Structures are given as C-alpha cells and as structure tokens.
Amino acid sequence: MLLACAMPLFAQSDETNGIDIDPTITQQEFEEFTRLAAQSIYATPVEPAKARGLLGFDIGIATTAVPVDPSSEYWQHATNDDFTYNDYLAVPRITASKGLSFGTISAMYSKVPDTDIQVWGASYDMPLSSGGIATPAVALRGAYSQLRGVEELDLSTYGVELFVSKGFGPITPYAAIGYARHKATGHVLSLPDGPTRTLEAEGNMNRYTFGLRVSMFIPKLVVETTQGEERSYAAKISVGF
C-alpha cells in the first residue's frame, strides 16, 4: 500500500494548493498540524545508515505515511482539501544516495499527490564503526528538509540519529535513536487583500526507528517504522549497490 502511494509522484492531475490556513486557526491547532507535517517531510532516505564506498549508489522510490485525523479542527483549519489516504498523510519521494570516501550523502525530492506541496531534503551518514562478522555497523546520520510550493507555510526540519545495523546474508535489520527539530511560520490573510497574520511554531521530538532491508538480485526492499509525534511507516524499493 505504501509504495502504491508513491506512483502519483509521476502522474499528472488537477492540483490544489493543499495547505490553506484558515484565519480562525488557533495557535494550538497550528502547532499540532506542523508537528505532524514535520514528521511526514523528515528527510529519511529509508535505509540503514552506513558508508557505501566510492562506487556505491542507490536510487529508489519511497513513501512515508503519518496518521492524521482529517475531521479534526487542526486539519480542517490548515488545509483546503482532504489529500489523505485512508487517514494517513502519505508523502512519496524519490531518493538517491552516493557513497563517498568519508561517508554517504543522500538527497530526496517529494511531491504530495493532488497538491502543490513539494519537499526537498538531504542527509549525510558518517560511519563510526564498519562492523564485522559478529559486530554491528554503527553510523551517525544528520538530515535536513524544507517544504516548498506553498505560500501559506514555511516549514523546515533537521535532526541527528544514531544507527546500528547488522547484515545476515541478504537481510539487514537496523535500529536508530535520534532527535529532530522543526520550525514553522504560517501566513494567514484575515480578509482578501487584508493584513496578514503570522503564526510561528517550533519544537522537537525524539525519533525511534526500526527497519529491515532485503537485498534481492536487482531490487532492494526496505520497510521501517518510526515513533515520533505519531507512529509513522515507510517503505522503499530501489536499485544500486
């Protein structure tokens, strides 16, 4: 289901802005909406953190899904359409990772279906231990993302996570613990052509991630779940080595 949500990334459709902040929104509702939005756009490449080497690369299609309540006031007062999928905010993304001599750098681009919402992000994995036959690989990941495409909301996230992974043949389970922050500014028109009301929110959350990568002959499949503001789910299919 998650990967099926990624297919509209390449489709043409009638789009709406998606985010349209109502003048009646409260500060609490704005903070709740931006916390969930920040978790959904966090720049995860959906894979264990590690050093790939100079020839290593990975290109894939992924989706992150965060549960929301479309009937809630925080959602109704922040959006002009219901673009959820079975009560999940699904954010499909294209990811690309490239190995360097000192780590792995990843980039992502996301387009939320049926909206103007876009997300750009990047992450960097710094290996701390390459692991061995009986020991896991350990790496530190830093990430940054920025919301684009809408005038009503400026939103950025950044964070750092410590990853541990251990391969068993084609299967690599991994886990991570981390910390993320976000900063949001909302621009609300009280009346058409009237004064603009500005809302601001920033906050932080702990991130606890568990994932599994299965490397087949050509494609790789990754699934992971993250406990942040809510429990989100992600999946990716990719090619590379």
Long-range contacts (C-beta under 8 A, 24 or more apart in sequence): 1-86, 2-63, 2-65, 2-90, 2-223, 2-233, 2-234, 2-235, 3-61, 3-62, 3-63, 3-235, 3-236, 3-237, 5-63, 5-65, 5-85, 5-90, 5-92, 5-113, 6-61, 6-62, 6-63, 6-92, 6-93, 7-92, 8-92, 8-113, 8-114, 9-61, 9-92, 9-93, 9-94, 9-110, 9-111, 9-113, 11-113, 13-113, 13-114, 14-114, 15-114, 15-115, 15-116, 16-80, 16-81, 16-83, 16-114, 16-115, 16-116, 17-80, 17-115, 17-116, 17-150, 17-152, 18-79, 18-80, 18-81, 18-83, 18-112, 18-114, 18-115, 18-116, 18-117, 18-150, 19-78, 19-79, 19-80, 19-115, 19-117, 19-150, 19-152, 19-153, 20-78, 20-79, 20-80, 20-152, 21-77, 21-78, 21-152, 21-153, 21-186, 21-187, 21-188, 21-199, 22-76, 22-77, 22-78, 22-188, 23-188, 23-189, 23-190, 23-191, 23-197, 24-77, 25-74, 25-77, 25-78, 25-186, 25-188, 25-199, 26-77, 27-199, 27-201, 28-74, 29-73, 29-74, 29-77, 29-78, 30-74, 30-78, 30-184, 30-186, 30-199, 30-201, 31-201, 31-203, 32-74, 33-74, 33-75, 33-77, 33-78, 34-153, 34-155, 34-182, 34-184, 34-186, 34-201, 34-203, 35-182, 35-201, 35-203, 35-205, 35-229, 36-66, 36-68, 36-89, 36-229, 36-230, 37-89, 37-147, 37-153, 37-155, 37-184, 38-155, 38-157, 38-180, 38-182, 38-184, 38-203, 38-205, 38-229, 39-66, 39-180, 39-205, 39-226, 39-228, 39-229, 39-230, 39-232, 40-64, 40-65, 40-66, 40-89, 40-91, 40-232, 41-91, 41-110, 41-119, 41-121, 41-145, 41-147, 41-155, 41-157, 42-121, 42-143, 42-145, 42-157, 42-159, 42-180, 42-207, 42-228, 43-106, 43-108, 43-119, 43-121, 43-122, 43-123, 43-143, 43-144, 43-145, 43-157, 44-123, 44-143, 44-209, 44-224, 44-226, 44-234, 45-95, 45-97, 45-106, 45-108, 45-123, 45-236, 46-95, 46-211, 46-222, 46-224, 46-234, 46-235, 46-236, 47-97, 47-211, 47-213, 47-222, 47-236, 47-238, 48-137, 48-139, 48-163, 48-165, 48-172, 48-174, 48-211, 48-213, 49-104, 49-125, 49-127, 49-139, 49-140, 49-141, 49-161, 49-163, 49-165, 49-174, 49-176, 50-104, 50-125, 50-127, 50-130, 50-137, 50-139, 50-163, 50-165, 51-99, 51-100, 51-102, 51-103, 51-104, 51-125, 51-127, 51-130, 51-139, 52-97, 52-98, 52-99, 52-100, 52-104, 53-99, 54-99, 54-100, 54-101, 55-99, 55-241, 56-97, 56-98, 56-99, 56-104, 56-240, 56-241, 57-96, 57-97, 57-98, 57-99, 57-240, 57-241, 58-95, 58-96, 58-97, 58-220, 58-238, 58-239, 58-240, 58-241, 59-94, 59-95, 59-96, 59-97, 59-238, 59-239, 59-240, 60-94, 60-95, 60-96, 60-220, 60-236, 60-237, 60-238, 60-239, 60-240, 61-92, 61-93, 61-94, 61-95, 61-236, 61-237, 61-238, 62-92, 62-93, 62-94, 62-95, 62-108, 62-222, 62-234, 62-235, 62-236, 62-237, 62-238, 63-90, 63-91, 63-92, 63-93, 63-234, 63-235, 63-236, 64-90, 64-91, 64-93, 64-232, 64-233, 64-234, 65-89, 65-90, 65-91, 65-232, 65-233, 65-234, 66-91, 66-229, 66-230, 66-232, 67-230, 67-231, 67-232, 81-114, 81-115, 83-112, 83-113, 83-114, 83-115, 91-119, 93-119, 95-236, 95-238, 97-240, 102-126, 103-127, 103-139, 108-145, 115-149, 116-149, 116-150, 117-147, 117-148, 117-149, 117-150, 118-147, 118-148, 118-149, 119-145, 119-146, 119-147, 119-148, 120-145, 120-146, 120-148, 121-145, 121-146, 125-163, 131-165, 131-166, 135-166, 136-164, 136-165, 136-166, 137-163, 137-164, 137-165, 137-166, 137-167, 138-162, 138-163, 138-164, 139-163, 139-165, 141-176, 141-178, 143-180, 151-187, 152-186, 152-187, 152-188, 153-184, 153-185, 153-186, 153-187, 154-184, 154-185, 154-186, 154-187, 155-182, 155-183, 155-184, 155-185, 156-182, 156-183, 156-184, 157-181, 157-182, 158-182, 159-207, 161-207, 161-209, 170-214, 170-215, 170-216, 171-212, 171-213, 171-214, 171-215, 172-212, 172-213, 172-215, 173-210, 173-211, 173-212, 174-209, 174-210, 174-211, 174-212, 174-213, 174-224, 175-208, 175-209, 175-210, 175-211, 176-207, 176-208, 176-209, 176-211, 177-206, 177-207, 177-208, 177-209, 178-206, 178-207, 178-208, 178-209, 179-204, 179-205, 179-206, 179-207, 180-204, 180-205, 180-206, 180-207, 180-228, 205-229
